[in-house]
Amino acid sequence: MPLIVQKFGGTSVADSQKILAAARRAVRTQQEGNQVVMVVSAMGHNTDLLIDLANQITDQAPAREMDMLLSTGEQVSVALMAMAIHSLGHEAISLTGAQIGIKTDSTHTKARIQSISTDRVRRALDEGKIVIAAGFQGIDEDFNITTLGRGGSDTTAVALAAVLQADACEIYTDVDGVYTTDPRVLPEARHIKRVSYDEMLELASLGAGVMHNRSIEFAKKFTVPIHVRTSFSDALGTMITALPEAEDQPVGGAALAKNEARVTILGVPDKPGTSLTIFSKIAEKAISVDMIVQNVGADGIADVSFTVLKDDLRATLKAAEEAARELKAEGVGHDDDVAKVSVVGLGMARQTGVARRMFRALADAGVNILMISTSEIKISVLVARPQAAAALRAVHQAFALEKPPAGAAAVDYTKTPRAARTSDVVAIVSRLQKMEELTIDVIALDESQARLTVSGVADQPGIAAAIFEAVADGGIFVDMIVQSFGREGKAKLSFTVPQAQYKQCHELLDKLVGGMKCGPVSGNAQVAKLSVSGIGLRSHTEVAIRAFRCLTEAGINVAMINTSEVRVNVVVEGSHGQKALAALQKAFADARQ
């Protein structure tokens, strides 16, 4: 019999009538011949009310006791949901995370799932009951109640779908699916019928609030198809699977993150260990770093810029100043009035000219680019926050995201793809133990690239657009792009190209920069690009630090850095490529699939 996991968020169970509506939906799904597991969040703003109560008692509540408190919200919801289903004449059983057997580590308020027992849930399903599971919570080895942090109910739902090998995981929320961007910011945003795991991971991290990134990591790791739907109608919603909406579409979505702050450590030594020192200090403060940009150094020094949440800025600056003193850097600068605009698409890796179109659109809109970071499926730029909405609209229009792509395949919602099946019980148990451990898919070395750097780039709109238009017109393929924050109105723009096109690109740039009053142009005809990609890079913040540490210990200097949700990219001297690859493979041996 098919098994469906249905998750209902707080807005979907905010009052008694909405609880009854969710109950009717679950009953209908069961009557259609399915076994049903419901995962339920706390009612409406219940969690916020509990937090407020705690704050009225103390401003330093112990994390363990906060978990005890916050877990009660879901316990209320599951009990009421079971009552609702019983009132409709059907059988149900409500279970807390502990009763199910969701085992986590002991990191209170942001625990990671280690394993999930399926015995009790399976027995109840075989008895014909609808199982109602409390989201957001589990239990550690000492039987302490733990909670999973932000987006925890999504994570519970997808994790249960994984261990139960469900046919689908339906996420019911107050929106009718995923959009090309936030429709509250751009009314012309278009509903997407299907989006890939990797695209959704990037969009989730960029502020698309439909799904939390940890749940998408689970879905990708265990091949769980997710169906995002609204609980208030029968709209078809959005499927999240391995495939994008259209194979030949370069960009599938755009996102705006307003709550960003930029930190730059100026004049750090351009030598092995610099990045490790900086980001280790920040990690000690439990601060998540987002957009890391390190550009090529000059005269033995370099600048390192990165973004963090605005709320973390004060603690970040303290850590950055400690690192600057240790490194004998020139100082620390910051800007808390910035925003990040990004475009995301699996097709980006197979098509040229995406950066060109994005930068031209921003230039035409009069938007100045402060920083640039790219990955295989994402381009992010940092802009002044007052220009954020105009920047988002410009890139959304540039890629015609308001229109359905010509090559979009039809999505048959009546034939939801199943999660991966296997009859090997030992293999299943092995994969599901330590469920949230970091999984590294690929550690890759590309020795075919060269690096070019344009210094003295004026801090004004249109420069990046002009450079990449000229490069594209020359038929030159650009891979990794980094623009660091400029000092005194002058920035540095670096990018990699195939070695065979290095001389041609260098000559093209030499001619171009004279008329643009920037330069000089420098480069390296042979660099090595190394990539560490996998699942869990966002939630396992030590990935970049582990990479920097092993390269430091190998005596290898990092010339360029950029990061994304699924990948950390670094560029080193070409002659160090094989040595760097060996160091990374050894450092991540425990996380390789």
C-alpha positions in Angstrom: 0.0 0.0 0.0 1.4 3.4 -0.9 2.6 5.6 2.0 2.3 9.4 2.1 3.8 11.7 4.7 1.9 14.9 5.1 3.4 17.9 7.0 1.2 20.7 8.2 2.8 24.0 9.3 1.7 26.3 12.0 -0.6 28.4 9.8 -2.3 25.2 8.6 -3.2 24.2 12.2 -3.7 27.7 13.7 -7.2 27.1 15.0 -9.8 24.3 15.5 -11.3 24.8 12.0 -8.0 24.5 10.3 -7.1 21.5 12.3 -10.4 19.8 11.2 -9.6 20.8 7.6 -6.2 19.2 7.8 -7.7 16.1 9.4 -10.3 15.8 6.6 -7.5 16.0 4.0 -5.5 13.2 5.8 -8.7 11.0 6.0 -9.4 11.6 2.3 -5.8 10.6 1.4 -6.2 7.4 3.5 -9.5 6.6 1.8 -7.8 6.8 -1.5 -5.9 3.7 -0.6 -2.8 5.2 1.1 -1.2 4.8 4.5 -0.8 8.3 6.1 1.7 9.8 8.5 1.0 13.4 9.5 3.8 15.6 10.8 2.3 18.6 12.7 3.9 21.9 13.8 2.8 24.0 16.8 -0.4 26.0 16.3 0.1 29.4 14.7 2.2 31.7 16.9 2.3 29.3 19.8 6.1 28.9 19.7 6.5 32.7 19.8 4.2 32.9 22.8 6.3 30.2 24.6 9.5 32.1 23.9 8.0 35.3 25.1 6.9 33.6 28.4 10.5 32.3 28.8 11.8 35.9 28.2 9.5 37.2 30.9 11.2 34.8 33.4 14.8 35.2 32.3 16.9 36.5 29.5 19.3 33.5 29.8 17.1 30.4 29.8 19.0 27.1 29.8 18.9 25.5 26.3 17.7 22.2 27.7 14.8 23.9 29.4 13.9 25.8 26.3 13.6 22.5 24.5 11.4 21.2 27.2 9.2 24.2 26.9 9.0 24.6 23.1 8.3 20.9 22.5 5.0 21.3 24.2 3.6 23.3 21.3 3.7 20.3 18.9 2.4 18.0 21.6 -0.8 20.1 21.8 -1.2 20.1 18.0 -0.8 16.3 17.6 -3.3 15.5 20.4 -5.9 17.9 18.9 -5.3 16.5 15.4 -5.8 12.9 16.7 -9.0 14.1 18.4 -10.2 15.7 15.1 -9.6 12.5 13.1 -11.4 10.4 15.8 -14.4 12.9 15.6 -14.5 12.1 11.8 -15.0 8.4 12.6 -11.4 7.3 11.8 -8.6 5.9 13.9 -5.4 7.9 14.7 -2.6 7.9 17.2 -0.5 10.9 18.2 3.2 10.4 19.0 5.9 12.7 20.3 9.4 12.5 18.8 10.5 10.4 21.8 7.6 8.0 21.4 8.5 7.5 17.7 12.1 7.0 18.4 13.7 10.0 16.8 17.2 9.9 18.3 19.3 13.1 18.1 22.6 14.4 19.4 22.5 16.6 22.5 22.8 20.0 20.9 19.8 21.6 22.5 17.7 24.0 20.3 19.4 22.9 17.1 19.9 19.1 17.4 20.8 16.8 14.5 18.9 13.6 13.9 21.1 10.5 14.3 18.5 7.7 13.7 14.8 7.0 13.6 13.0 3.9 14.7 10.2 2.8 12.4 8.7 -0.1 14.5 6.0 1.7 16.3 4.9 3.8 13.3 4.8 0.7 11.1 2.6 -1.2 13.7 0.2 1.7 13.9 0.0 2.0 10.1 -0.6 -1.7 9.7 -3.5 -1.4 12.2 -5.1 1.1 9.9 -4.4 4.1 11.9 -3.3 7.6 10.7 -0.1 8.3 12.6 0.3 11.9 13.8 3.9 12.8 14.6 5.1 15.8 16.5 7.5 17.8 14.3 10.6 19.7 15.4 11.6 17.3 18.2 13.5 14.2 19.3 15.3 12.7 22.2 19.0 12.3 23.0 20.8 9.2 24.5 20.1 10.5 28.0 16.3 10.8 27.2 16.4 14.6 27.2 13.9 16.2 24.9 15.7 18.0 22.0 14.4 20.3 19.3 15.7 20.6 15.7 15.9 24.3 15.3 14.4 26.5 12.6 12.4 24.5 10.0 12.5 21.5 12.3 9.1 20.2 11.3 10.0 20.1 7.6 13.1 18.2 8.6 11.1 15.7 10.7 8.7 15.2 7.8 11.4 14.5 5.1 13.4 12.4 7.6 10.4 10.2 8.3 9.6 9.9 4.6 13.2 8.8 4.1 13.3 6.1 6.8 9.8 4.8 5.9 10.7 4.9 2.2 7.5 6.8 1.6 6.0 7.3 -1.9 5.9 11.1 -1.4 6.3 13.8 1.2 3.6 16.5 1.0 4.4 19.8 2.7 1.3 21.8 3.4 1.8 25.5 4.0 0.1 28.9 3.5 1.5 29.3 0.0 0.7 27.3 -3.1 4.2 26.3 -4.0 7.6 27.7 -5.0 7.8 30.9 -7.1 10.6 32.2 -9.3 11.1 34.8 -6.5 9.2 36.2 -3.5 5.8 37.3 -4.9 5.5 39.7 -1.9 8.4 41.6 -3.4 7.7 41.1 -7.1 4.0 40.5 -7.9 5.0 39.2 -11.4 6.8 36.2 -9.8 5.7 33.0 -11.5 4.6 29.8 -9.8 7.1 26.9 -10.6 5.7 23.4 -11.2 9.0 21.6 -10.6 12.4 22.6 -9.1 15.5 20.6 -8.5 17.0 19.7 -5.1 20.1 21.8 -5.7 18.2 24.8 -7.0 15.9 24.6 -3.9 18.9 24.3 -1.6 20.3 27.5 -3.0 16.9 29.3 -3.0 16.2 28.2 0.6 19.4 29.6 1.8 18.8 32.9 0.0 15.6 33.6 1.8 12.9 31.6 0.0 11.0 30.7 3.1 8.9 27.8 1.6 11.3 25.1 2.8 14.2 25.0 5.1 17.6 23.9 3.8 18.1 20.9 6.2 14.9 19.3 4.9 16.1 19.7 1.3 19.4 18.2 2.3 17.6 15.1 3.6 15.4 14.9 0.5 18.4 15.0 -1.8 20.4 12.5 0.3 17.7 10.0 0.4 15.9 10.8 -2.9 12.6 11.8 -1.3 10.3 13.6 -3.7 8.7 16.6 -2.0 5.3 18.1 -3.0 4.8 21.6 -1.7 1.1 22.5 -1.5 -1.3 24.9 0.1 -3.5 23.6 2.9 -6.2 26.0 1.9 -7.1 24.7 -1.6 -6.5 21.8 -3.9 -3.9 23.7 -6.0 -1.3 21.4 -7.5 1.7 23.1 -5.9 5.4 22.4 -6.7 7.4 19.2 -7.0 10.9 19.2 -5.6 12.9 16.4 -7.3 16.3 15.7 -8.9 15.1 17.4 -12.1 14.7 21.1 -12.8 11.6 22.7 -14.4 13.3 22.7 -17.9 16.6 21.1 -18.8 17.7 24.0 -21.1 16.7 26.8 -18.9 19.8 28.7 -17.6 18.1 30.3 -14.6 15.1 28.9 -12.7 14.8 31.4 -9.9 16.0 34.7 -8.3 16.3 35.6 -4.7 16.9 38.6 -2.4 18.4 38.4 1.0 18.1 41.8 2.8 19.3 40.9 6.3 23.0 40.8 5.2 26.1 42.6 6.5 29.5 42.7 4.8 32.7 42.4 6.7 36.2 42.9 5.1 39.5 42.2 6.7 42.0 44.5 5.0 45.6 43.8 4.2 46.0 40.2 5.4 49.2 38.3 4.6 48.8 36.5 1.2 50.1 33.2 2.5 48.9 29.8 3.7 46.8 29.8 6.8 45.2 33.3 6.5 41.7 32.0 5.7 41.9 29.3 8.3 42.7 31.9 11.0 39.9 34.2 10.0 37.1 31.6 9.7 38.1 29.6 12.7 37.7 32.6 14.9 34.2 33.2 13.5 33.2 29.6 13.8 34.2 29.7 17.5 31.4 32.2 17.9 28.9 29.8 16.2 28.3 32.3 13.4 27.3 31.1 10.0 29.2 32.8 7.2 27.4 33.1 3.9 29.1 34.7 0.9 32.9 34.3 1.1 35.0 36.2 -1.4 38.8 36.1 -1.4 40.5 37.7 -4.4 44.1 37.5 -5.7 46.6 39.3 -3.5 49.1 41.9 -4.5 52.4 42.9 -3.0 52.1 40.1 -0.4 48.7 41.2 1.0 45.1 40.5 0.2 41.6 41.5 1.4 39.1 38.9 2.5 35.3 39.8 2.4 32.3 37.8 3.6 28.7 38.3 4.6 26.8 37.3 7.7 23.4 37.9 9.0 23.0 41.5 10.2 22.0 40.2 13.6 25.4 38.5 13.9 27.4 41.5 12.9 28.5 42.7 16.3 29.8 39.2 17.3 31.4 38.8 13.9 33.3 42.1 14.1 34.7 41.0 17.5 35.9 37.8 16.0 37.2 39.5 12.9 39.2 42.0 14.9 40.8 39.2 16.9 41.8 37.5 13.6 43.1 40.8 12.3 45.3 41.4 15.3 46.7 37.8 15.1 47.4 38.2 11.4 48.7 41.8 11.8 46.2 42.9 9.1 45.6 46.5 8.3 42.1 46.6 9.8 38.5 45.5 9.6 35.7 47.3 7.6 32.0 46.6 7.5 28.7 47.7 5.9 25.3 46.7 7.4 23.3 48.4 4.6 23.7 45.8 1.9 21.6 43.1 0.3 22.4 40.0 -1.7 20.7 39.3 -5.1 21.2 35.9 -6.7 20.1 33.9 -9.7 20.0 30.1 -9.5 19.7 27.4 -12.2 21.0 24.0 -13.0 21.2 25.0 -16.7 23.8 27.7 -15.8 26.6 25.1 -15.8 25.8 24.2 -19.4 25.3 27.7 -20.9 27.5 30.7 -21.4 26.5 34.3 -21.1 24.5 34.1 -17.9 26.8 36.4 -15.9 26.8 38.8 -18.9 23.0 39.1 -19.0 22.8 39.5 -15.2 25.5 42.2 -15.0 24.0 44.1 -18.0 20.6 44.1 -16.5 22.0 45.5 -13.2 24.0 48.2 -15.1 20.9 49.3 -17.1 19.0 49.6 -13.8 21.7 51.8 -12.4 22.6 49.2 -9.7 26.3 49.2 -8.6 27.8 45.8 -7.8 29.8 45.7 -4.6 30.9 42.0 -4.6 30.4 39.1 -6.9 30.6 35.3 -6.1 29.7 32.5 -8.5 29.3 28.8 -8.3 28.3 26.2 -10.9 24.5 27.0 -10.5 24.4 30.4 -8.8 25.6 33.9 -9.3 25.3 36.2 -6.3 26.0 40.0 -6.1 26.1 42.3 -3.1 24.4 45.6 -3.7 23.4 48.6 -1.5 20.2 47.7 0.3 18.2 50.7 -1.1 18.9 49.3 -4.6 17.9 45.7 -3.6 14.3 45.6 -5.0 15.4 47.3 -8.3 18.2 44.8 -8.6 15.9 41.8 -8.1 13.4 43.1 -10.6 16.1 43.7 -13.2 17.5 40.2 -13.0 14.1 38.6 -12.9 13.1 40.5 -16.1 16.5 39.8 -17.7 15.9 36.0 -17.6 12.1 36.4 -18.4 11.3 34.4 -15.3 7.7 35.6 -15.3 7.2 33.4 -18.4 7.0 29.6 -18.4 10.2 28.2 -20.1 9.7 26.8 -23.6 11.3 23.5 -22.8 9.3 22.9 -19.6 8.2 19.3 -19.3 4.7 18.5 -18.0 4.5 17.5 -14.4 2.0 14.7 -13.7 1.0 15.2 -10.1 -1.1 12.0 -10.2 2.1 9.9 -10.6 4.4 11.2 -8.0 7.9 9.7 -8.3 8.7 7.4 -5.5 11.7 7.6 -3.2 14.5 5.3 -4.0 13.8 1.7 -3.0 16.1 -1.0 -1.9 15.5 -4.5 -0.5 18.9 -4.5 1.3 17.9 -4.0 4.9 21.5 -3.7 6.0 22.2 -1.0 3.5 19.1 0.9 4.6 20.1 0.8 8.3 23.7 1.8 7.4 22.5 4.9 5.4 20.1 6.0 8.0 22.3 5.9 11.0 23.9 9.3 11.7 21.3 10.7 9.3 22.6 14.3 9.3 26.3 13.6 8.9 28.1 15.5 6.2 28.1 13.7 2.9 30.7 14.6 0.3 29.9 13.5 -3.2 32.8 14.9 -5.2 36.2 16.3 -4.5 37.3 17.6 -7.9 40.4 19.1 -9.5 40.3 21.1 -12.6 43.8 21.8 -14.0 42.6 23.2 -17.3 42.0 26.8 -16.2 43.9 30.1 -16.1 43.1 33.2 -14.0 42.8 36.9 -15.1 42.5 39.8 -12.7 41.5 43.4 -13.5 42.6 45.8 -10.8 41.4 49.3 -10.2 37.8 48.6 -11.2 35.7 51.8 -10.6 33.0 51.5 -8.0 30.2 52.4 -10.4 27.5 50.6 -12.4 28.3 49.0 -15.8 32.0 48.0 -15.4 31.4 44.3 -14.8 28.8 44.2 -17.6 31.2 45.8 -20.1 34.0 43.4 -19.2 31.9 40.3 -19.5 30.1 41.4 -22.7 33.5 41.9 -24.3 34.7 38.5 -23.1 31.5 36.8 -24.2 31.7 38.5 -27.6 35.2 37.0 -27.9 33.8 33.5 -27.5 35.6 33.0 -24.2 34.1 30.7 -21.6 34.2 32.1 -18.1 33.9 29.8 -15.1 34.6 31.2 -11.6 34.1 34.9 -11.0 35.1 36.8 -7.9 34.8 40.6 -7.3 36.1 41.7 -4.0 34.9 44.8 -2.1 36.8 47.8 -3.3 39.0 50.1 -1.3 38.8 53.9 -2.0 36.3 53.3 -4.8 38.4 50.7 -6.6 37.7 47.0 -6.7 39.4 43.9 -8.0 37.7 41.6 -10.5 39.1 38.1 -11.1 37.8 35.2 -13.1 39.0 31.9 -14.6 39.0 30.9 -18.3 40.3 27.9 -20.2 44.1 27.9 -20.5 43.8 27.8 -24.3 42.0 31.2 -24.2 44.2 32.9 -21.6 46.4 34.9 -24.1 43.4 35.9 -26.2 41.5 37.1 -23.0 44.5 38.9 -21.6 45.0 40.9 -24.9 41.3 41.7 -25.1 41.3 43.0 -21.5 44.4 45.0 -22.1 42.7 46.9 -24.9 39.4 47.2 -23.0 40.6 48.6 -19.6 42.4 51.6 -21.1 39.2 53.2 -22.2 37.5 52.2 -18.9 40.1 53.9 -16.8 40.9 50.8 -14.8 43.6 48.2 -14.7 46.2 46.9 -14.9 45.4 43.4 -16.0 47.3 40.6 -14.4 47.0 36.8 -14.5 48.3 33.3 -14.2 48.3 31.1 -17.2 48.0 27.9 -15.1 45.9 27.6 -12.0 44.2 24.7 -10.3 40.5 24.9 -9.2 39.5 22.6 -6.5 35.9 21.9 -5.5 34.4 20.1 -2.5 30.7 19.4 -3.1 28.1 17.5 -1.2 25.1 17.5 1.1 25.1 19.3 4.4 27.6 22.1 3.6 25.2 24.8 4.9 24.4 23.1 8.2 28.0 21.7 8.7 29.7 25.1 8.8 33.1 23.5 9.4 33.5 22.3 5.8 35.3 25.5 4.5 37.4 25.5 7.7 38.4 21.9 7.2 39.4 22.7 3.6 41.5 25.7 4.6 43.1 23.8 7.4 44.3 20.9 5.2 45.6 23.3 2.6 47.4 25.3 5.2 49.0 22.1 6.6 50.1 21.2 3.1 51.7 24.7 2.7 49.4 25.7 -0.1 48.2 29.3 -0.5 44.6 30.0 -1.6 44.3 32.7 -4.2 40.6 32.8 -4.7 37.6 31.5 -2.7 33.9 31.3 -3.4 31.1 29.2 -1.8 27.6 28.0 -2.3 25.1 25.7 -0.5 26.5 22.6 -2.1 30.1 23.5 -3.0 33.3 25.2 -1.8 35.6 26.3 -4.6 39.2 27.4 -4.2 41.9 28.4 -6.7 45.5 27.7 -6.1 48.8 27.8 -8.0 48.6 25.3 -10.9 51.7 23.4 -9.8 50.0 22.7 -6.4 46.9 21.1 -7.9 47.6 17.5 -7.3 49.1 18.1 -3.8 46.0 20.1 -2.9 43.7 17.4 -4.2 45.4 14.7 -2.1 45.2 16.9 1.0 41.4 17.5 0.5 40.7 13.8 -0.2 42.5 12.9 3.0 40.7 15.6 5.0 37.2 14.5 3.9 37.8 10.8 3.8 35.3 10.2 6.6 32.6 12.1 4.8 32.9 10.5 1.3 30.1 8.4 0.0 
